[in-house]
């Protein structure tokens, strides 16, 4: 499982001030995939060290309430600082891109307060609130080439390990609340395993198995057991320096000619319970928000309907939450959803499903992501129009476990074959990959009929087109490269 972290060392507090359990030996966990190097910054060679920036001493911050989230983060710095040329190199990289830094920090506005709240509740270093800057540039829709997703970049297997649901209707690796909970659970687990935040961050990026083996090699060779002394991939070598560089810039933005947007020290969103299935379009209208703002706070939902049994809450901007609750109450006796879920009783062509459910086939394909020349396998869950006997909210079982299975549509073509000496219906069937009974039926023969050399028989075989379709699923998944600067993971201890 392999989340990746980038912020690193912090101001002054030793590791035992984090409030986490004392370091202890942990049983090895499945290795997680390492991820390809992400941003262009990863490939830059270190520059010569520049003047070191001195961070503001924690003791001088005083007891007055933080004026904004950035000040609150600074007050919670609790990791040892890392000082080396790689940190200077990353400081220079970020500082030379003020527009990028401003866009990235502005994008964190809806999420940062919640992340800091959770870190403080767990008594964890607040540097970790900066991790999504490195992982995804705080883009919850980011997807890496290795299929890591969300602002914390969880791989599918690691997401499942930390109870992040991934099904037809939602992907909790993108969910703001659930992915943050899982990421902090994982980081606490890694800190408990290694007793050192730098090593925990390396394991988040590289995998706990990889870090454990690197430590064992150093121990066997009598080398120090610190992050800086391990032999590791280039991406992991830059990982903590990148986090440290961002930490230094957040600590004193003026020293790096960086402008941070004002993010008030109060909640951005509010959680609102959902008790009935509701179309996303209806929720957006009742809340008085734009679709883009709704998706930014509810990025795990990937269908046009919110299923109350699987997603019992939505996040809305604080003021809009009150508007939504008031309008929802006014619609208590009105329909809220036009979609529901339906399970295929057998393997079917989309055209047959659409005809059975009285729904345009193009719409069925589009809303369920069914490619051309593919059939829906038995037991698959499909999103369909809600009407008639299907006018019901989706059950919890379907909401939590709905999956879409696809199989290539087999197109048969007719060929004529001549029997050889000694041939039988059985030998002809084996030669052409069909059944003996089918050959008999196609040629209006009895199953035990004899054939003679030179007899011409008709056989139906898959066309070349359907063979190509049949091979397609074993290739690329079709996932695009990440839209943000993060593209991690290989699953060795990662997500």
C-alpha positions as CSV (number, residue, x, y, z in Angstrom):
1,X,0.0,0.0,0.0
2,X,1.5,3.2,-0.8
3,X,0.5,6.6,0.0
4,X,3.2,9.2,-0.7
5,X,4.2,12.0,1.6
6,X,6.2,15.0,0.9
7,X,6.5,17.4,3.7
8,X,9.1,16.6,6.2
9,X,10.9,17.5,9.2
10,X,9.5,20.0,11.6
11,X,10.5,22.6,14.0
12,X,11.5,21.4,17.5
13,X,9.5,18.8,19.3
14,X,11.1,15.3,19.6
15,X,9.1,12.4,18.3
16,X,7.7,11.5,21.7
17,X,5.7,14.8,21.7
18,X,3.5,13.6,18.9
19,X,1.1,11.8,21.2
20,X,1.4,8.6,19.3
21,X,2.1,5.2,20.8
22,X,5.7,4.5,21.7
23,X,7.7,2.9,18.9
24,X,7.2,-0.9,18.8
25,X,8.0,-3.8,16.5
26,X,5.2,-4.4,14.1
27,X,4.4,-7.4,12.0
28,X,5.4,-7.0,8.4
29,X,2.6,-5.9,6.2
30,X,2.1,-6.6,2.5
31,X,4.5,-4.6,0.4
32,X,3.0,-1.8,-1.5
33,X,3.9,-0.5,-5.0
34,X,6.3,2.3,-5.4
35,X,5.2,5.0,-7.7
36,X,7.0,6.6,-10.6
37,X,8.6,9.9,-10.0
38,X,6.0,12.6,-10.1
39,X,6.8,16.2,-10.9
40,X,9.6,17.6,-12.9
41,X,11.0,18.7,-9.7
42,X,11.9,15.1,-8.9
43,X,14.3,15.0,-11.8
44,X,16.3,18.2,-11.1
45,X,19.7,17.7,-9.7
46,X,20.4,19.4,-6.4
47,X,21.6,23.0,-6.6
48,X,24.3,24.4,-4.4
49,X,23.1,25.3,-0.9
50,X,21.8,28.8,-0.4
51,X,21.4,30.7,2.8
52,X,19.4,28.6,5.3
53,X,16.1,30.1,6.4
54,X,15.7,30.2,10.1
55,X,12.2,29.1,11.1
56,X,10.2,31.1,13.6
57,X,10.8,29.6,17.1
58,X,7.6,28.0,18.4
59,X,8.0,29.7,21.8
60,X,7.7,33.2,20.2
61,X,4.3,32.5,18.7
62,X,2.4,33.4,21.9
63,X,-0.9,32.3,23.3
64,X,-3.2,34.3,21.1
65,X,-5.6,32.4,18.9
66,X,-4.3,31.8,15.3
67,X,-5.4,34.4,12.9
68,X,-5.6,31.9,10.0
69,X,-5.0,28.2,9.2
70,X,-1.4,28.9,8.2
71,X,-0.5,30.3,11.6
72,X,-2.3,27.3,13.2
73,X,-0.2,24.9,11.1
74,X,3.0,26.7,12.1
75,X,2.2,26.4,15.8
76,X,1.8,22.6,15.4
77,X,5.1,21.9,13.7
78,X,6.6,19.0,15.7
79,X,9.0,17.1,13.4
80,X,12.8,17.4,13.5
81,X,14.0,19.6,10.6
82,X,16.0,18.1,7.7
83,X,18.8,20.3,6.5
84,X,20.7,19.3,3.3
85,X,21.2,20.4,-0.3
86,X,18.1,18.6,-1.5
87,X,16.0,20.7,0.8
88,X,17.6,23.9,-0.6
89,X,17.0,22.5,-4.1
90,X,13.3,22.0,-3.5
91,X,13.0,25.4,-1.8
92,X,14.4,27.0,-4.9
93,X,12.1,25.0,-7.2
94,X,8.9,26.0,-5.3
95,X,10.0,29.6,-4.7
96,X,10.7,30.1,-8.4
97,X,7.1,29.1,-9.2
98,X,4.9,31.6,-7.2
99,X,1.9,31.2,-9.5
100,X,1.9,27.5,-9.0
101,X,2.3,27.8,-5.3
102,X,-0.6,30.3,-5.2
103,X,-2.9,28.0,-7.2
104,X,-2.0,25.0,-5.2
105,X,-2.5,26.7,-1.8
106,X,-5.8,28.3,-3.0
107,X,-7.0,24.8,-4.0
108,X,-6.5,23.6,-0.5
109,X,-9.0,26.1,0.9
110,X,-12.0,23.8,1.2
111,X,-10.0,21.0,2.9
112,X,-7.2,22.4,5.0
113,X,-9.1,23.3,8.2
114,X,-10.5,19.8,8.4
115,X,-7.1,18.2,8.0
116,X,-5.6,20.3,10.6
117,X,-8.5,19.6,13.0
118,X,-8.0,15.9,12.6
119,X,-4.2,16.1,13.1
120,X,-4.6,18.1,16.3
121,X,-7.3,15.8,17.6
122,X,-4.8,12.9,17.1
123,X,-1.9,15.0,18.5
124,X,0.0,14.5,15.2
125,X,2.5,17.0,13.7
126,X,0.7,19.6,11.6
127,X,3.4,19.4,8.9
128,X,1.3,16.4,7.7
129,X,-1.4,18.8,6.7
130,X,0.9,19.8,3.9
131,X,1.2,16.2,2.5
132,X,-1.5,16.6,-0.1
133,X,0.4,19.5,-1.6
134,X,3.0,16.9,-2.6
135,X,0.7,14.0,-3.4
136,X,-1.9,15.7,-5.5
137,X,-1.6,19.5,-5.3
138,X,-4.7,19.1,-3.1
139,X,-6.7,17.8,-6.1
140,X,-9.1,15.1,-4.8
141,X,-9.8,14.0,-8.4
142,X,-6.2,13.3,-9.1
143,X,-5.5,9.8,-10.5
144,X,-2.0,8.6,-11.1
145,X,-0.7,6.3,-13.9
146,X,-0.4,3.6,-11.2
147,X,-4.2,4.1,-10.3
148,X,-3.5,5.9,-7.1
149,X,-6.4,8.3,-6.5
150,X,-7.5,11.2,-4.4
151,X,-5.7,14.0,-2.6
152,X,-3.9,11.4,-0.4
153,X,-3.2,9.2,-3.4
154,X,-4.3,5.7,-2.2
155,X,-3.7,2.7,-4.4
156,X,-6.8,0.4,-4.8
157,X,-5.5,-2.4,-2.5
158,X,-4.3,-0.1,0.2
159,X,-7.6,1.8,0.1
160,X,-9.5,-1.5,0.7
161,X,-7.1,-2.3,3.6
162,X,-8.1,1.0,5.2
163,X,-11.8,0.5,4.6
164,X,-12.2,2.9,1.7
165,X,-15.1,1.7,-0.4
166,X,-14.6,1.4,-4.2
167,X,-17.6,0.4,-6.2
168,X,-19.9,1.4,-9.0
169,X,-21.3,4.4,-7.1
170,X,-18.4,5.9,-5.2
171,X,-14.7,5.8,-4.6
172,X,-13.9,6.7,-1.0
173,X,-10.2,7.2,-1.9
174,X,-11.4,10.6,-3.1
175,X,-13.8,11.3,-0.2
176,X,-12.6,14.2,1.8
177,X,-13.5,12.8,5.3
178,X,-12.8,9.1,4.6
179,X,-9.5,9.5,2.8
180,X,-8.2,11.8,5.4
181,X,-9.1,9.4,8.1
182,X,-7.4,6.5,6.3
183,X,-4.3,8.6,5.5
184,X,-3.8,9.6,9.2
185,X,-4.5,6.0,10.3
186,X,-1.8,4.8,7.9
187,X,0.7,7.5,9.0
188,X,0.1,6.7,12.7
189,X,0.7,3.0,11.9
190,X,4.0,3.8,10.1
191,X,5.2,6.0,13.0
192,X,4.4,3.3,15.5
193,X,6.4,0.9,13.3
194,X,9.5,3.0,12.8
195,X,9.4,5.5,15.7
196,X,10.7,8.2,13.4
197,X,8.6,10.6,11.2
198,X,11.2,10.8,8.4
199,X,11.2,7.0,8.1
200,X,7.4,6.9,8.4
201,X,7.2,9.4,5.5
202,X,9.7,7.3,3.4
203,X,7.5,4.2,4.1
204,X,4.4,6.1,3.0
205,X,6.1,6.9,-0.3
206,X,8.2,3.8,-0.8
207,X,6.5,1.1,1.2
208,X,7.1,-0.1,4.8
209,X,8.6,-3.4,3.5
210,X,11.1,-1.5,1.4
211,X,12.1,0.8,4.3
212,X,12.4,-2.2,6.7
213,X,14.7,-4.0,4.3
214,X,16.8,-0.9,3.7
215,X,17.2,-0.5,7.5
216,X,18.2,-4.1,7.8
217,X,20.9,-3.7,5.2
218,X,22.3,-0.6,6.9
219,X,22.2,-2.4,10.3
220,X,24.1,-5.4,8.8
221,X,26.7,-3.1,7.4
222,X,27.1,-1.1,10.6
223,X,25.7,2.1,8.9
224,X,23.4,4.7,10.6
225,X,19.7,3.9,10.6
226,X,18.4,7.4,9.6
227,X,16.4,8.5,6.6
228,X,19.4,10.3,5.1
229,X,21.6,7.3,5.3
230,X,19.3,4.8,3.6
231,X,19.8,3.7,0.0
232,X,16.5,4.5,-1.7
233,X,15.0,5.4,-5.1
234,X,15.4,9.0,-6.2
235,X,11.7,9.8,-5.6
236,X,11.9,8.7,-2.0
237,X,15.2,10.5,-1.5
238,X,13.5,13.8,-2.6
239,X,10.4,13.0,-0.7
240,X,11.1,14.4,2.8
241,X,13.2,17.2,1.4
242,X,10.2,18.3,-0.6
243,X,8.0,18.3,2.5
244,X,10.6,20.2,4.4
245,X,10.9,22.7,1.6
246,X,7.2,23.3,1.6
247,X,7.2,23.5,5.4
248,X,9.9,26.2,5.3
249,X,8.0,28.2,2.8
250,X,4.8,28.0,4.8
251,X,6.8,29.0,7.9
252,X,8.2,32.2,6.3
253,X,6.5,32.8,3.0
254,X,8.0,36.3,2.8
255,X,11.5,34.9,2.8
256,X,10.7,33.0,-0.4
257,X,8.7,35.7,-2.1
258,X,5.6,33.5,-1.8
259,X,2.0,34.7,-1.3
260,X,-0.3,32.5,0.7
261,X,-4.1,33.1,0.3
262,X,-5.9,34.0,3.4
263,X,-7.7,30.8,4.7
264,X,-9.7,31.6,7.8
265,X,-9.4,29.5,10.9
266,X,-12.9,28.1,10.8
267,X,-14.7,25.3,9.1
268,X,-15.3,25.6,5.3
269,X,-17.9,22.9,5.0
270,X,-20.6,21.2,7.0
271,X,-21.8,17.6,6.8
272,X,-25.5,17.2,6.1
273,X,-27.3,13.8,6.5
274,X,-29.1,12.2,3.5
275,X,-32.0,9.9,4.2
276,X,-33.4,9.4,0.7
277,X,-31.8,8.8,-2.6
278,X,-31.3,12.2,-4.4
279,X,-30.1,13.2,-7.8
280,X,-26.9,15.3,-7.8
281,X,-28.6,17.9,-9.9
282,X,-31.4,18.2,-7.4
283,X,-29.0,18.4,-4.4
284,X,-27.0,21.2,-6.2
285,X,-30.3,23.1,-6.9
286,X,-31.6,22.7,-3.3
287,X,-28.2,23.9,-1.9
288,X,-27.8,26.8,-4.2
289,X,-24.2,25.9,-5.1
290,X,-22.5,25.3,-8.5
291,X,-21.9,21.8,-9.7
292,X,-18.2,22.4,-9.6
293,X,-18.3,23.4,-5.9
294,X,-20.5,20.4,-5.0
295,X,-18.1,18.0,-6.7
296,X,-15.1,19.7,-5.0
297,X,-16.5,18.7,-1.6
298,X,-18.0,15.4,-2.7
299,X,-15.5,14.0,-5.2
300,X,-16.1,10.4,-4.3
301,X,-19.4,10.3,-6.1
302,X,-19.1,9.2,-9.7
303,X,-22.8,8.8,-10.7
304,X,-25.6,11.3,-11.2
305,X,-27.4,10.1,-8.0
306,X,-26.5,10.0,-4.3
307,X,-27.5,6.7,-2.7
308,X,-28.6,7.3,0.9
309,X,-27.8,3.7,1.9
310,X,-24.2,4.0,0.8
311,X,-23.5,7.8,1.2
312,X,-25.5,8.9,4.3
313,X,-24.0,12.4,4.2
314,X,-22.9,15.1,1.8
315,X,-20.6,18.0,2.4
316,X,-21.7,21.6,1.6
317,X,-20.2,25.0,2.1
318,X,-21.2,26.1,5.6
319,X,-23.9,28.6,4.7
320,X,-25.3,26.5,1.9
321,X,-25.8,23.6,4.2
322,X,-28.5,25.6,6.1
323,X,-30.1,26.5,2.8
324,X,-30.1,22.8,1.7
325,X,-31.6,21.5,4.9
326,X,-34.4,24.1,4.7
327,X,-35.2,23.3,1.0
328,X,-34.9,19.6,1.5
329,X,-37.5,19.8,4.3
330,X,-39.8,21.7,1.9
331,X,-39.5,18.8,-0.6
332,X,-40.3,16.1,2.0
333,X,-43.2,14.7,0.0
334,X,-41.7,15.2,-3.5
335,X,-39.5,12.8,-5.6
336,X,-35.8,13.5,-5.3
337,X,-34.2,10.8,-7.5
338,X,-34.8,9.8,-11.1
339,X,-32.2,7.0,-11.0
340,X,-32.0,3.7,-9.2
341,X,-30.0,0.5,-9.4
342,X,-30.9,-2.8,-11.2
343,X,-29.0,-6.1,-11.3
344,X,-28.7,-8.1,-14.6
345,X,-30.3,-11.6,-14.1
346,X,-28.1,-13.0,-16.9
347,X,-25.4,-11.9,-19.3
348,X,-27.1,-9.4,-21.7
349,X,-26.5,-7.1,-24.6
350,X,-27.0,-3.4,-23.6
351,X,-29.6,-3.2,-26.3
352,X,-31.6,-5.9,-24.6
353,X,-31.3,-4.3,-21.2
354,X,-32.4,-0.9,-22.6
355,X,-35.4,-2.5,-24.3
356,X,-36.4,-4.4,-21.2
357,X,-36.2,-1.3,-19.1
358,X,-37.6,1.1,-21.7
359,X,-34.5,3.3,-21.7
360,X,-32.4,4.7,-24.6
361,X,-29.4,2.4,-25.1
362,X,-27.0,5.4,-25.7
363,X,-28.0,6.8,-22.3
364,X,-27.6,3.4,-20.6
365,X,-24.1,3.0,-22.1
366,X,-23.1,6.6,-21.2
367,X,-24.3,6.6,-17.5
368,X,-22.8,3.2,-16.8
369,X,-19.6,3.5,-18.9
370,X,-20.3,0.5,-21.2
371,X,-17.9,0.5,-24.2
372,X,-19.0,-0.6,-27.6
373,X,-19.2,-4.4,-28.4
374,X,-19.3,-5.3,-24.7
375,X,-22.0,-7.3,-22.9
376,X,-23.2,-6.8,-19.3
377,X,-22.4,-10.0,-17.3
378,X,-24.9,-11.7,-15.0
379,X,-25.1,-10.1,-11.5
380,X,-23.8,-6.7,-12.7
381,X,-25.3,-3.6,-11.2
382,X,-26.5,-0.9,-13.6
383,X,-27.8,2.6,-13.0
384,X,-31.2,2.9,-14.7
385,X,-34.3,5.1,-14.9
386,X,-36.4,5.0,-11.7
387,X,-40.0,4.2,-12.7
388,X,-42.6,1.6,-12.4
389,X,-41.5,-1.4,-10.4
390,X,-38.0,0.2,-10.1
391,X,-39.3,3.2,-8.2
392,X,-37.4,2.5,-5.0
393,X,-34.3,3.7,-3.1
394,X,-31.3,1.5,-3.6
395,X,-30.6,-1.1,-0.9
396,X,-27.5,-0.9,1.3
397,X,-26.2,-4.1,-0.2
398,X,-26.3,-2.8,-3.7
399,X,-25.1,0.7,-2.7
400,X,-22.0,-0.8,-1.0
401,X,-21.2,-3.7,-3.4
402,X,-22.5,-2.7,-6.8
403,X,-20.0,-3.6,-9.5
404,X,-20.2,-3.7,-13.3
405,X,-18.9,-6.8,-15.1
406,X,-18.3,-6.7,-18.9
407,X,-17.6,-9.4,-21.4
408,X,-16.8,-9.1,-25.1
409,X,-19.8,-9.5,-27.4
410,X,-19.1,-12.6,-29.6
411,X,-19.9,-12.1,-33.3
412,X,-20.0,-15.4,-35.2
413,X,-19.3,-16.0,-38.8
414,X,-20.1,-19.0,-41.0
415,X,-17.3,-21.1,-42.5
416,X,-17.3,-24.3,-44.6
417,X,-14.9,-27.0,-43.7
418,X,-14.1,-30.3,-45.5
419,X,-13.8,-33.5,-43.4
420,X,-10.5,-35.4,-43.6
421,X,-10.0,-39.1,-43.5
422,X,-10.8,-40.4,-40.1
423,X,-12.6,-37.2,-39.0
424,X,-15.7,-37.3,-36.8
425,X,-18.0,-34.6,-35.4
426,X,-16.0,-34.8,-32.2
427,X,-12.6,-34.2,-33.9
428,X,-14.0,-31.4,-36.1
429,X,-15.5,-29.7,-32.9
430,X,-12.2,-30.0,-31.1
431,X,-10.3,-28.6,-34.0
432,X,-12.5,-25.5,-34.3
433,X,-13.2,-24.8,-30.7
434,X,-17.0,-25.6,-30.8
435,X,-19.2,-28.3,-29.4
436,X,-20.1,-31.5,-31.2
437,X,-23.8,-30.8,-30.5
438,X,-23.6,-27.4,-32.2
439,X,-21.9,-28.8,-35.4
440,X,-24.7,-31.4,-35.6
441,X,-27.4,-28.8,-35.2
442,X,-25.8,-26.4,-37.7
443,X,-25.7,-29.2,-40.3
444,X,-29.0,-30.8,-39.3
445,X,-27.3,-34.1,-38.3
446,X,-27.7,-36.4,-35.4
447,X,-25.0,-36.1,-32.7
448,X,-23.7,-39.6,-33.5
449,X,-23.7,-39.1,-37.3
450,X,-20.7,-40.3,-39.2
451,X,-18.8,-38.1,-41.6
452,X,-16.8,-39.2,-44.6
453,X,-13.6,-37.7,-46.1
454,X,-14.6,-34.8,-48.4
455,X,-17.9,-34.0,-46.7
456,X,-18.5,-30.3,-46.4
457,X,-19.9,-29.0,-43.1
458,X,-20.9,-25.6,-41.8
459,X,-19.3,-24.3,-38.6
460,X,-19.9,-20.9,-36.8
461,X,-16.7,-19.4,-35.3
462,X,-16.0,-16.0,-33.6
463,X,-15.1,-13.3,-36.1
464,X,-11.7,-11.6,-36.0
465,X,-13.4,-8.5,-34.7
466,X,-14.8,-10.2,-31.6
467,X,-11.4,-11.9,-31.0
468,X,-9.8,-8.5,-30.9
469,X,-12.5,-7.2,-28.4
470,X,-12.0,-10.3,-26.3
471,X,-8.3,-9.4,-25.9
472,X,-8.9,-5.8,-25.1
473,X,-9.5,-6.1,-21.3
474,X,-6.1,-7.5,-20.7
475,X,-4.4,-4.4,-21.9
476,X,-4.4,-0.9,-20.5
477,X,-7.2,0.0,-18.1
478,X,-7.8,3.3,-19.8
479,X,-7.0,5.3,-16.7
480,X,-5.5,8.6,-17.6
481,X,-2.3,10.0,-16.1
482,X,-2.7,12.2,-13.0
483,X,-4.0,15.7,-13.6
484,X,-2.0,16.9,-10.7
485,X,1.7,16.7,-9.9
486,X,1.5,13.4,-8.1
487,X,1.8,10.0,-9.7
488,X,2.8,7.5,-7.0
489,X,2.7,4.0,-5.8
490,X,3.5,0.4,-6.5
491,X,2.0,-1.4,-3.5
492,X,4.6,-2.7,-1.4
493,X,3.3,-1.0,1.7
494,X,1.5,1.7,-0.1
495,X,-2.1,2.3,-0.9
